[in-house]
Amino acid sequence: MTDEEKTRLCAEAMEVQNKYPWNPLHDDAQAMALDSVLLNERRAIVLHDDYFYVTDTRTDALLYEFRGDMTKPENRRRARVECVAKMWKERSK
């Protein structure tokens, strides 16, 4: 998936209208807002220094994982976008 596709899927998940620029890969607040999508879907978010992962709160199953230096804001934003985009793409199948 391209960054553009991931951003579009995240916008769909957040029900964002084209009234203002939407780019959670470059905006911390927009990326953190994606957490609400994950939490509304009964997902638990774990952020550590070198990984970000999302589990199902009902089964504790690991659903999405992103490894990298999570002390860097760009990696934290990308992890959120990747997870929400994958979830939304699977959901729309």
C-alpha positions as semicolon CSV with decimal commas, in nm:
position;residue;x (nm);y (nm);z (nm)
1;M;0,000;0,000;0,000
2;T;0,124;0,348;-0,079
3;D;0,129;0,629;0,177
4;E;-0,153;0,795;-0,018
5;E;-0,369;0,482;0,009
6;K;-0,295;0,449;0,381
7;T;-0,385;0,814;0,438
8;R;-0,711;0,771;0,244
9;L;-0,805;0,462;0,446
10;C;-0,734;0,646;0,770
11;A;-0,948;0,938;0,655
12;E;-1,233;0,695;0,583
13;A;-1,192;0,536;0,925
14;M;-1,205;0,879;1,090
15;E;-1,489;0,994;0,863
16;V;-1,283;1,298;0,768
17;Q;-1,432;1,531;0,512
18;N;-1,210;1,713;0,264
19;K;-1,266;2,042;0,447
20;Y;-0,910;2,059;0,578
21;P;-0,575;1,897;0,505
22;W;-0,552;1,543;0,640
23;N;-0,209;1,389;0,670
24;P;-0,156;1,188;0,989
25;L;0,188;1,082;0,865
26;H;0,304;1,440;0,926
27;D;0,068;1,564;1,198
28;D;0,099;1,431;1,555
29;A;-0,254;1,528;1,660
30;Q;-0,412;1,360;1,359
31;A;-0,204;1,046;1,414
32;M;-0,300;1,031;1,781
33;A;-0,665;1,075;1,686
34;L;-0,636;0,742;1,504
35;D;-0,606;0,577;1,845
36;S;-0,979;0,640;1,889
37;V;-1,052;0,422;1,586
38;L;-0,847;0,140;1,734
39;L;-0,997;0,176;2,080
40;N;-1,353;0,189;1,942
41;E;-1,285;-0,145;1,776
42;R;-1,191;-0,302;2,112
43;R;-0,822;-0,285;2,051
44;A;-0,547;-0,230;2,306
45;I;-0,246;-0,023;2,203
46;V;0,101;-0,095;2,339
47;L;0,377;0,154;2,266
48;H;0,730;0,072;2,373
49;D;1,070;0,217;2,282
50;D;1,117;-0,020;1,991
51;Y;0,769;-0,144;1,895
52;F;0,403;-0,053;1,865
53;Y;0,140;-0,320;1,861
54;V;-0,233;-0,360;1,880
55;T;-0,417;-0,650;2,039
56;D;-0,779;-0,759;2,054
57;T;-0,905;-0,686;2,406
58;R;-1,139;-0,984;2,399
59;T;-0,883;-1,249;2,303
60;D;-0,545;-1,081;2,365
61;A;-0,450;-1,184;2,011
62;L;-0,181;-0,976;1,844
63;L;-0,344;-0,805;1,547
64;Y;-0,093;-0,552;1,418
65;E;0,272;-0,495;1,489
66;F;0,514;-0,223;1,387
67;R;0,879;-0,236;1,487
68;G;1,116;0,057;1,488
69;D;1,250;0,334;1,707
70;M;0,932;0,459;1,872
71;T;1,119;0,745;2,038
72;K;1,099;0,917;1,698
73;P;0,767;1,095;1,631
74;E;0,766;1,001;1,262
75;N;0,780;0,632;1,353
76;R;0,496;0,665;1,605
77;R;0,282;0,840;1,342
78;R;0,363;0,578;1,079
79;A;0,284;0,293;1,319
80;R;-0,063;0,433;1,390
81;V;-0,134;0,498;1,022
82;E;-0,015;0,150;0,919
83;C;-0,230;-0,021;1,183
84;V;-0,549;0,172;1,112
85;A;-0,505;0,142;0,734
86;K;-0,457;-0,236;0,756
87;M;-0,753;-0,271;0,989
88;W;-0,979;-0,058;0,769
89;K;-0,873;-0,238;0,452
90;E;-0,948;-0,579;0,609
91;R;-1,279;-0,453;0,740
92;S;-1,395;-0,333;0,399
93;K;-1,336;-0,671;0,229
